[in-house]
Amino acid sequence: MRENDLRGIVPILQTPFTEDGTEIIYEDLEREIEACVLDGVSGAVLFGVATEFYMLADDECIKMIKTAVKAAKGRIPIFASITRDSTALAIRDAKTYRDLGVDGLMMFSPHFYQPSTQQLQEHIIKLANSTDLPFMIQYAPQNGGGIMTAESVKQIREEVKGTLFIKAEPQPAGPFITKLVEADIKPLGILCGNGGRYMINILDRGCQGIMPGCSHQKIYVDIFNLWDSGKKKEAFELFELMNRNQRLGVAAAAGYKEILVERGIFQTSASRQPGPKPTEAAKAQARAEWLELRKHTDVGCIFER
């Protein structure tokens, strides 16, 4: 995989828990992968913030990777994010995930002890070069983890031997993406998260892909394909429709899961506690917003129980 190969929509997978939060429902994860394939995404990522990585045990992460890789059957690339604060432990995870068959790695910046820009650069370079897999930097300074500049990304690019992406999601992401593009850092694949809230703006600035939470990714796929084919007006109209009706927010894992329940993919919208625990009114709102979106798109319930 090269930098230009990963374009379009690359959702962050949600974790399906039992209602009491004690177990992961791995069959639901298989359905989630199948839904991603049917919805036309370009890849999928485990252990992003939307995966609730901070609620997962190491053995669960390993089993989730095995499940996702097997379910994908090579149809879409599966990335796994490394969330350790320690460089040594992060490298250990990178090699473990590689051996489990992932197609690429993502890195969430060390965030308990917030590193300096120089320390963060060193962490990224050592981790990226520890395997030969494509590597993605998740830069979300609002979640801690140090500060990066276009110049520091350029220095990292010079030191990293393999394929390099950046998931640029400071808030707002647009100005940072513009600086990356103006710095002419090549080869570098630029994607963005933030729930896709600024999707059209950042695509216009030179971003090549969007990484929302996993729920109704087909709508994002449709918007991207319209934009990519030059139908900018139609893309913006569908984007505006989605923004008017989808108010779940980038951290609302339970809201995304409620949509997955509506689609027949997840059995519950539960999260482990303490964590997001929506009221029945909030669930009803999520369902209503989802039904409104379904009136205008071909995204629907793809699995019947």
Contacts in CASP RR format, 6 or more apart in sequence:
PFRMAT RR
TARGET T0000
AUTHOR 0000-0000-0000
METHOD contacts of the structure
MODEL  1
MRENDLRGIVPILQTPFTEDGTEIIYEDLEREIEACVLDGVSGAVLFGVA
TEFYMLADDECIKMIKTAVKAAKGRIPIFASITRDSTALAIRDAKTYRDL
GVDGLMMFSPHFYQPSTQQLQEHIIKLANSTDLPFMIQYAPQNGGGIMTA
ESVKQIREEVKGTLFIKAEPQPAGPFITKLVEADIKPLGILCGNGGRYMI
NILDRGCQGIMPGCSHQKIYVDIFNLWDSGKKKEAFELFELMNRNQRLGV
AAAAGYKEILVERGIFQTSASRQPGPKPTEAAKAQARAEWLELRKHTDVG
CIFER
1 77 0 8 1.000
1 103 0 8 1.000
1 104 0 8 1.000
1 134 0 8 1.000
1 163 0 8 1.000
2 163 0 8 1.000
2 187 0 8 1.000
3 163 0 8 1.000
3 164 0 8 1.000
3 165 0 8 1.000
3 187 0 8 1.000
3 188 0 8 1.000
3 189 0 8 1.000
4 187 0 8 1.000
4 189 0 8 1.000
4 208 0 8 1.000
6 42 0 8 1.000
6 43 0 8 1.000
6 77 0 8 1.000
6 134 0 8 1.000
6 165 0 8 1.000
6 189 0 8 1.000
6 191 0 8 1.000
6 208 0 8 1.000
6 209 0 8 1.000
7 42 0 8 1.000
7 208 0 8 1.000
7 209 0 8 1.000
7 228 0 8 1.000
8 41 0 8 1.000
8 42 0 8 1.000
8 208 0 8 1.000
8 209 0 8 1.000
8 210 0 8 1.000
8 221 0 8 1.000
8 224 0 8 1.000
8 228 0 8 1.000
9 40 0 8 1.000
9 41 0 8 1.000
9 42 0 8 1.000
9 43 0 8 1.000
9 209 0 8 1.000
9 210 0 8 1.000
9 211 0 8 1.000
9 212 0 8 1.000
9 217 0 8 1.000
9 220 0 8 1.000
9 221 0 8 1.000
9 224 0 8 1.000
10 41 0 8 1.000
10 42 0 8 1.000
10 43 0 8 1.000
10 44 0 8 1.000
10 45 0 8 1.000
10 79 0 8 1.000
10 191 0 8 1.000
10 209 0 8 1.000
10 210 0 8 1.000
10 211 0 8 1.000
11 36 0 8 1.000
11 41 0 8 1.000
11 43 0 8 1.000
11 44 0 8 1.000
11 45 0 8 1.000
11 211 0 8 1.000
11 212 0 8 1.000
11 213 0 8 1.000
11 214 0 8 1.000
11 217 0 8 1.000
11 220 0 8 1.000
12 44 0 8 1.000
12 45 0 8 1.000
12 48 0 8 1.000
12 49 0 8 1.000
12 50 0 8 1.000
12 51 0 8 1.000
12 211 0 8 1.000
12 212 0 8 1.000
12 213 0 8 1.000
12 214 0 8 1.000
13 29 0 8 1.000
13 32 0 8 1.000
13 33 0 8 1.000
13 36 0 8 1.000
13 44 0 8 1.000
13 45 0 8 1.000
13 46 0 8 1.000
13 50 0 8 1.000
13 51 0 8 1.000
13 68 0 8 1.000
13 213 0 8 1.000
13 214 0 8 1.000
14 32 0 8 1.000
14 50 0 8 1.000
14 51 0 8 1.000
14 52 0 8 1.000
14 213 0 8 1.000
14 214 0 8 1.000
14 215 0 8 1.000
14 253 0 8 1.000
14 256 0 8 1.000
14 257 0 8 1.000
14 260 0 8 1.000
14 266 0 8 1.000
15 24 0 8 1.000
15 29 0 8 1.000
15 51 0 8 1.000
15 52 0 8 1.000
15 55 0 8 1.000
15 56 0 8 1.000
15 64 0 8 1.000
16 24 0 8 1.000
16 25 0 8 1.000
16 26 0 8 1.000
16 28 0 8 1.000
16 29 0 8 1.000
16 32 0 8 1.000
16 257 0 8 1.000
16 260 0 8 1.000
16 266 0 8 1.000
16 267 0 8 1.000
16 268 0 8 1.000
17 23 0 8 1.000
17 24 0 8 1.000
17 25 0 8 1.000
17 268 0 8 1.000
17 270 0 8 1.000
17 271 0 8 1.000
17 272 0 8 1.000
18 24 0 8 1.000
18 25 0 8 1.000
18 268 0 8 1.000
18 270 0 8 1.000
19 268 0 8 1.000
19 270 0 8 1.000
20 270 0 8 1.000
21 270 0 8 1.000
21 271 0 8 1.000
21 272 0 8 1.000
21 273 0 8 1.000
24 56 0 8 1.000
24 60 0 8 1.000
24 63 0 8 1.000
24 64 0 8 1.000
25 266 0 8 1.000
25 267 0 8 1.000
25 268 0 8 1.000
26 63 0 8 1.000
26 64 0 8 1.000
26 67 0 8 1.000
28 260 0 8 1.000
28 265 0 8 1.000
28 266 0 8 1.000
28 267 0 8 1.000
29 64 0 8 1.000
29 67 0 8 1.000
29 68 0 8 1.000
29 71 0 8 1.000
30 67 0 8 1.000
30 70 0 8 1.000
30 71 0 8 1.000
31 264 0 8 1.000
31 265 0 8 1.000
31 266 0 8 1.000
31 303 0 8 1.000
32 214 0 8 1.000
32 260 0 8 1.000
32 265 0 8 1.000
32 266 0 8 1.000
33 44 0 8 1.000
33 67 0 8 1.000
33 68 0 8 1.000
33 71 0 8 1.000
33 72 0 8 1.000
33 76 0 8 1.000
34 71 0 8 1.000
35 214 0 8 1.000
35 260 0 8 1.000
35 263 0 8 1.000
35 265 0 8 1.000
35 302 0 8 1.000
35 303 0 8 1.000
36 43 0 8 1.000
36 44 0 8 1.000
36 76 0 8 1.000
36 214 0 8 1.000
36 217 0 8 1.000
37 72 0 8 1.000
37 75 0 8 1.000
37 76 0 8 1.000
38 302 0 8 1.000
39 217 0 8 1.000
39 218 0 8 1.000
39 221 0 8 1.000
39 299 0 8 1.000
40 217 0 8 1.000
40 218 0 8 1.000
40 221 0 8 1.000
41 76 0 8 1.000
41 217 0 8 1.000
41 221 0 8 1.000
42 76 0 8 1.000
42 77 0 8 1.000
42 209 0 8 1.000
43 76 0 8 1.000
43 77 0 8 1.000
43 78 0 8 1.000
43 79 0 8 1.000
44 68 0 8 1.000
44 72 0 8 1.000
44 76 0 8 1.000
44 77 0 8 1.000
44 78 0 8 1.000
44 79 0 8 1.000
44 214 0 8 1.000
45 51 0 8 1.000
45 78 0 8 1.000
45 79 0 8 1.000
45 80 0 8 1.000
45 81 0 8 1.000
45 106 0 8 1.000
45 211 0 8 1.000
46 61 0 8 1.000
46 64 0 8 1.000
46 65 0 8 1.000
46 68 0 8 1.000
46 78 0 8 1.000
46 79 0 8 1.000
46 80 0 8 1.000
46 81 0 8 1.000
47 53 0 8 1.000
47 56 0 8 1.000
47 61 0 8 1.000
47 80 0 8 1.000
47 81 0 8 1.000
47 82 0 8 1.000
47 83 0 8 1.000
47 106 0 8 1.000
47 108 0 8 1.000
48 81 0 8 1.000
48 83 0 8 1.000
48 106 0 8 1.000
48 108 0 8 1.000
48 138 0 8 1.000
49 108 0 8 1.000
49 140 0 8 1.000
49 143 0 8 1.000
49 250 0 8 1.000
49 251 0 8 1.000
50 213 0 8 1.000
50 214 0 8 1.000
50 250 0 8 1.000
50 251 0 8 1.000
50 253 0 8 1.000
50 256 0 8 1.000
51 81 0 8 1.000
52 253 0 8 1.000
52 271 0 8 1.000
52 272 0 8 1.000
53 61 0 8 1.000
53 81 0 8 1.000
53 83 0 8 1.000
53 108 0 8 1.000
54 83 0 8 1.000
55 271 0 8 1.000
55 272 0 8 1.000
55 275 0 8 1.000
56 64 0 8 1.000
61 80 0 8 1.000
62 96 0 8 1.000
62 100 0 8 1.000
65 78 0 8 1.000
65 80 0 8 1.000
65 97 0 8 1.000
65 100 0 8 1.000
65 101 0 8 1.000
65 102 0 8 1.000
66 100 0 8 1.000
68 78 0 8 1.000
69 78 0 8 1.000
69 100 0 8 1.000
69 101 0 8 1.000
69 102 0 8 1.000
72 78 0 8 1.000
74 103 0 8 1.000
77 103 0 8 1.000
77 104 0 8 1.000
78 101 0 8 1.000
78 102 0 8 1.000
78 103 0 8 1.000
78 104 0 8 1.000
79 102 0 8 1.000
79 103 0 8 1.000
79 104 0 8 1.000
79 105 0 8 1.000
79 106 0 8 1.000
79 134 0 8 1.000
79 136 0 8 1.000
80 97 0 8 1.000
80 100 0 8 1.000
80 102 0 8 1.000
80 104 0 8 1.000
80 105 0 8 1.000
80 106 0 8 1.000
81 105 0 8 1.000
81 106 0 8 1.000
81 107 0 8 1.000
81 108 0 8 1.000
81 138 0 8 1.000
82 90 0 8 1.000
82 93 0 8 1.000
82 94 0 8 1.000
82 97 0 8 1.000
82 105 0 8 1.000
82 106 0 8 1.000
82 107 0 8 1.000
82 108 0 8 1.000
82 127 0 8 1.000
83 108 0 8 1.000
84 90 0 8 1.000
84 93 0 8 1.000
84 110 0 8 1.000
85 110 0 8 1.000
85 111 0 8 1.000
85 112 0 8 1.000
85 113 0 8 1.000
86 110 0 8 1.000
87 122 0 8 1.000
87 123 0 8 1.000
87 126 0 8 1.000
87 127 0 8 1.000
90 107 0 8 1.000
90 123 0 8 1.000
90 127 0 8 1.000
91 126 0 8 1.000
91 127 0 8 1.000
91 130 0 8 1.000
94 105 0 8 1.000
94 127 0 8 1.000
94 130 0 8 1.000
94 131 0 8 1.000
94 133 0 8 1.000
95 130 0 8 1.000
95 131 0 8 1.000
97 105 0 8 1.000
98 105 0 8 1.000
98 131 0 8 1.000
98 133 0 8 1.000
102 133 0 8 1.000
103 133 0 8 1.000
103 134 0 8 1.000
104 133 0 8 1.000
104 134 0 8 1.000
104 135 0 8 1.000
104 136 0 8 1.000
105 127 0 8 1.000
105 128 0 8 1.000
105 131 0 8 1.000
105 133 0 8 1.000
105 134 0 8 1.000
105 135 0 8 1.000
105 136 0 8 1.000
106 135 0 8 1.000
106 136 0 8 1.000
106 137 0 8 1.000
106 138 0 8 1.000
106 167 0 8 1.000
107 124 0 8 1.000
107 127 0 8 1.000
107 128 0 8 1.000
107 135 0 8 1.000
107 136 0 8 1.000
107 137 0 8 1.000
107 138 0 8 1.000
108 138 0 8 1.000
108 140 0 8 1.000
108 143 0 8 1.000
109 115 0 8 1.000
109 120 0 8 1.000
109 123 0 8 1.000
109 137 0 8 1.000
109 138 0 8 1.000
109 139 0 8 1.000
109 140 0 8 1.000
109 143 0 8 1.000
109 144 0 8 1.000
109 145 0 8 1.000
109 146 0 8 1.000
110 120 0 8 1.000
110 123 0 8 1.000
110 145 0 8 1.000
111 143 0 8 1.000
111 144 0 8 1.000
111 145 0 8 1.000
114 144 0 8 1.000
114 145 0 8 1.000
114 146 0 8 1.000
115 123 0 8 1.000
115 145 0 8 1.000
115 146 0 8 1.000
116 146 0 8 1.000
117 146 0 8 1.000
117 147 0 8 1.000
117 148 0 8 1.000
117 149 0 8 1.000
117 152 0 8 1.000
120 145 0 8 1.000
120 146 0 8 1.000
120 147 0 8 1.000
120 148 0 8 1.000
120 152 0 8 1.000
121 152 0 8 1.000
121 155 0 8 1.000
121 156 0 8 1.000
124 137 0 8 1.000
124 156 0 8 1.000
124 160 0 8 1.000
125 156 0 8 1.000
125 159 0 8 1.000
125 160 0 8 1.000
127 135 0 8 1.000
128 135 0 8 1.000
128 156 0 8 1.000
128 160 0 8 1.000
128 161 0 8 1.000
128 162 0 8 1.000
128 164 0 8 1.000
129 159 0 8 1.000
129 160 0 8 1.000
129 161 0 8 1.000
129 162 0 8 1.000
132 161 0 8 1.000
132 162 0 8 1.000
134 162 0 8 1.000
134 163 0 8 1.000
134 164 0 8 1.000
134 165 0 8 1.000
135 160 0 8 1.000
135 162 0 8 1.000
135 163 0 8 1.000
135 164 0 8 1.000
135 165 0 8 1.000
136 164 0 8 1.000
136 165 0 8 1.000
136 166 0 8 1.000
136 167 0 8 1.000
136 191 0 8 1.000
137 148 0 8 1.000
137 153 0 8 1.000
137 156 0 8 1.000
137 164 0 8 1.000
137 165 0 8 1.000
137 166 0 8 1.000
137 167 0 8 1.000
138 167 0 8 1.000
138 169 0 8 1.000
139 148 0 8 1.000
139 166 0 8 1.000
139 167 0 8 1.000
139 168 0 8 1.000
139 169 0 8 1.000
139 170 0 8 1.000
139 176 0 8 1.000
140 167 0 8 1.000
140 169 0 8 1.000
140 170 0 8 1.000
141 147 0 8 1.000
141 148 0 8 1.000
141 170 0 8 1.000
142 170 0 8 1.000
142 171 0 8 1.000
149 179 0 8 1.000
150 176 0 8 1.000
150 179 0 8 1.000
150 180 0 8 1.000
150 182 0 8 1.000
150 183 0 8 1.000
150 185 0 8 1.000
151 183 0 8 1.000
153 166 0 8 1.000
153 180 0 8 1.000
153 183 0 8 1.000
153 185 0 8 1.000
153 188 0 8 1.000
154 183 0 8 1.000
154 185 0 8 1.000
156 164 0 8 1.000
157 164 0 8 1.000
157 185 0 8 1.000
157 186 0 8 1.000
157 187 0 8 1.000
157 188 0 8 1.000
163 187 0 8 1.000
164 187 0 8 1.000
164 188 0 8 1.000
164 189 0 8 1.000
165 188 0 8 1.000
165 189 0 8 1.000
165 190 0 8 1.000
165 191 0 8 1.000
166 180 0 8 1.000
166 188 0 8 1.000
166 189 0 8 1.000
166 190 0 8 1.000
166 191 0 8 1.000
167 191 0 8 1.000
167 192 0 8 1.000
167 193 0 8 1.000
167 211 0 8 1.000
168 174 0 8 1.000
168 176 0 8 1.000
168 177 0 8 1.000
168 180 0 8 1.000
168 190 0 8 1.000
168 191 0 8 1.000
168 192 0 8 1.000
168 207 0 8 1.000
169 192 0 8 1.000
169 193 0 8 1.000
169 194 0 8 1.000
170 176 0 8 1.000
171 194 0 8 1.000
172 198 0 8 1.000
173 192 0 8 1.000
173 193 0 8 1.000
173 194 0 8 1.000
173 198 0 8 1.000
173 202 0 8 1.000
173 207 0 8 1.000
174 192 0 8 1.000
174 198 0 8 1.000
174 201 0 8 1.000
174 202 0 8 1.000
174 205 0 8 1.000
177 190 0 8 1.000
177 192 0 8 1.000
177 202 0 8 1.000
177 205 0 8 1.000
177 206 0 8 1.000
177 207 0 8 1.000
178 205 0 8 1.000
180 188 0 8 1.000
180 190 0 8 1.000
181 190 0 8 1.000
181 205 0 8 1.000
181 206 0 8 1.000
189 208 0 8 1.000
190 206 0 8 1.000
190 207 0 8 1.000
190 208 0 8 1.000
190 209 0 8 1.000
191 207 0 8 1.000
191 208 0 8 1.000
191 209 0 8 1.000
191 210 0 8 1.000
191 211 0 8 1.000
192 198 0 8 1.000
192 202 0 8 1.000
192 207 0 8 1.000
192 209 0 8 1.000
192 210 0 8 1.000
192 211 0 8 1.000
193 210 0 8 1.000
193 211 0 8 1.000
193 212 0 8 1.000
193 250 0 8 1.000
194 250 0 8 1.000
195 210 0 8 1.000
195 211 0 8 1.000
195 212 0 8 1.000
195 213 0 8 1.000
195 249 0 8 1.000
195 250 0 8 1.000
196 210 0 8 1.000
196 211 0 8 1.000
196 212 0 8 1.000
196 220 0 8 1.000
196 250 0 8 1.000
197 243 0 8 1.000
197 249 0 8 1.000
197 250 0 8 1.000
199 210 0 8 1.000
199 220 0 8 1.000
199 223 0 8 1.000
199 224 0 8 1.000
199 239 0 8 1.000
200 223 0 8 1.000
200 227 0 8 1.000
200 232 0 8 1.000
200 235 0 8 1.000
200 236 0 8 1.000
200 239 0 8 1.000
202 210 0 8 1.000
203 209 0 8 1.000
203 210 0 8 1.000
203 224 0 8 1.000
203 227 0 8 1.000
209 224 0 8 1.000
210 220 0 8 1.000
210 224 0 8 1.000
212 220 0 8 1.000
213 250 0 8 1.000
213 256 0 8 1.000
214 256 0 8 1.000
214 260 0 8 1.000
215 248 0 8 1.000
215 255 0 8 1.000
215 256 0 8 1.000
215 257 0 8 1.000
215 259 0 8 1.000
215 260 0 8 1.000
215 263 0 8 1.000
216 246 0 8 1.000
216 259 0 8 1.000
216 263 0 8 1.000
216 290 0 8 1.000
216 293 0 8 1.000
216 297 0 8 1.000
216 299 0 8 1.000
218 297 0 8 1.000
218 298 0 8 1.000
218 299 0 8 1.000
219 238 0 8 1.000
219 242 0 8 1.000
219 293 0 8 1.000
219 297 0 8 1.000
219 299 0 8 1.000
220 242 0 8 1.000
222 238 0 8 1.000
222 297 0 8 1.000
222 298 0 8 1.000
223 235 0 8 1.000
223 238 0 8 1.000
223 239 0 8 1.000
223 242 0 8 1.000
224 235 0 8 1.000
226 232 0 8 1.000
226 234 0 8 1.000
226 235 0 8 1.000
226 238 0 8 1.000
227 235 0 8 1.000
238 296 0 8 1.000
238 297 0 8 1.000
241 293 0 8 1.000
241 296 0 8 1.000
242 293 0 8 1.000
245 289 0 8 1.000
245 292 0 8 1.000
245 293 0 8 1.000
246 289 0 8 1.000
246 293 0 8 1.000
247 289 0 8 1.000
248 255 0 8 1.000
248 256 0 8 1.000
248 286 0 8 1.000
248 289 0 8 1.000
251 276 0 8 1.000
252 276 0 8 1.000
253 271 0 8 1.000
253 276 0 8 1.000
254 269 0 8 1.000
254 270 0 8 1.000
254 271 0 8 1.000
254 276 0 8 1.000
254 277 0 8 1.000
254 278 0 8 1.000
254 282 0 8 1.000
255 269 0 8 1.000
255 276 0 8 1.000
255 278 0 8 1.000
255 282 0 8 1.000
255 283 0 8 1.000
255 286 0 8 1.000
257 266 0 8 1.000
257 268 0 8 1.000
257 269 0 8 1.000
257 270 0 8 1.000
257 271 0 8 1.000
258 269 0 8 1.000
258 278 0 8 1.000
258 283 0 8 1.000
258 286 0 8 1.000
258 287 0 8 1.000
258 290 0 8 1.000
259 286 0 8 1.000
259 290 0 8 1.000
260 266 0 8 1.000
260 269 0 8 1.000
261 267 0 8 1.000
261 268 0 8 1.000
261 269 0 8 1.000
262 287 0 8 1.000
262 290 0 8 1.000
262 291 0 8 1.000
262 301 0 8 1.000
263 299 0 8 1.000
263 300 0 8 1.000
263 301 0 8 1.000
263 302 0 8 1.000
263 303 0 8 1.000
264 301 0 8 1.000
264 302 0 8 1.000
264 303 0 8 1.000
264 304 0 8 1.000
264 305 0 8 1.000
265 302 0 8 1.000
265 303 0 8 1.000
269 278 0 8 1.000
269 283 0 8 1.000
271 277 0 8 1.000
278 286 0 8 1.000
293 299 0 8 1.000
294 300 0 8 1.000
END
